[in-house]
């Protein structure tokens, strides 16, 4: 995504009311998409909005791709995604309007009692390409590494790993532990002593897993906010090009003072709290094959 398009999205984010809209029927909204966003703060955000307005919000999963495409198609009122739209994957994604609401980090997770505390960029690359296959090679016990990965290449986390770590959107990972979504991936690391995976820290914090350091840095709230933890990315709400007034109102609430307070309370950095990250961020699609 070039700077011009990024600027356009930024303008849209703060200028919702200038866009024509279609009316949402009834006094309810349907949100679906990124499981990490859903687990991180959407339940609390939706509950607070319902308490404030009386509008009921139903939350469903389905992943970032569903969040983008179903919002564009009008199958849901609002989508959730942890990746940018990829028109090259499906043309309909070109018509998605994305509103950044929070910052998330890619977190390396393992079983709670795993003795390994830190992985470097080089070690992560070696695990995902099958060059490191035993925990002993990383200072752990003599056991085969069970790398859990998401199915497909354009899931929110899967695409981000390929972008940030490999700079190759077509990268093939070496693993026999392939799961359909972030939920099963995180649960595997709660139960499998030899597991390792990468997921969003916003949901990983709510799991019984060990979060490893990356290049000596932990994905703490402050390290994500100040950019010292390198693997960070935005979390977005998604709409069709013509969202209803009710949809617009919820998006405004998400980034309001009250909405940001709820996001912070869930140990996630609100987008507007860390403007410097925009300048430092490796924009999705940039320098990726």
C-alpha angles and dihedrals in degrees: 000000000000127000092257093058092044089053090050091054090049091053091048090051092060098032106052096139095065091065120088112242145198120233118253108225119238130358099293140079133211118217122186138164141061111052092206092058090045093053095039102059115322095101092054093041092050092046092052092048091050090051091050099044109013090239112138117222120200115205124209132171127218102136137266094295092056090046092057101039098041091049091052091046092050093241089124131026095225131014131202124217140170094197136057121257114275111206088177088066094046126355093223089070088070088074097053117113112212125201116192112222107163147008121244132181132217106247127200107221134189141164112303096248096044106131095213110102106176140031127192126218089255093052093049091051090049092051093050093047095047097249092117112044106155130064088224088071087062097046095269134110125301100271137119115263113242105207112197116203137175121255114254131013104261102057111124096255096033093054092044092053090051091046102045102030104031105016086218119107091195096053114142116219123214106233141120092198103084120164133185100235147001093268097065090040092056093043090053090059089052091056109026114076091202098046129121129172144151122241139145114297091219090070097028089065089064093053131081094247137115114253110211126211119253115219088341096309128108119218093242122158092258095044090052092045095050095040097240090123101072104208104072132135139172126263114218143199112218133208140170115265089266110043120184123251089255092054091047090051093053092049090051089050091052091060097036123106090263093047094049090050090057092048091050091049087060090055093251124127114242112231094238092051093068110040092156090068090068091064093044098042120111096232115232112266095018113128091354121128 
